[in-house]
């Protein structure tokens, strides 16, 4: 993909960057280098397969275990029974 002089000027305008006429070619060259590099990275990355770990618990099995809540609740500034008591953040109508 080649970037044009007009596209550089449009990008500068949208970005609110003032580019002097004698700077356009240099900016164009830098942007083209970035685009070429991104294209190459995409090309290389397309050949790499990495399995997704999304939504996969690889650390441990989820096991429910009975726990004594008293040591935790004893540290709460306020509590009601076996629950933490916190300030209300929603108003009842």
C-alpha angles and dihedrals in degrees: 000000000000122000118219132219089247091054091051090052091047092050090049091050094049090046092048090237119146112221120189116225091247090054098054097087093049092049090046090053092050093048091048090052090053092049092047091050092048090050091051093048090050090049093052094041091053089069095052119089119198118173114236117248091192112134091002120125104210096161105067147332116271105246126174111223132179111251132188104241096192098086090053098041092046087069094054116109089222132009141172114207109309094343136087112245113221134176115273114255099180124064121227114227 
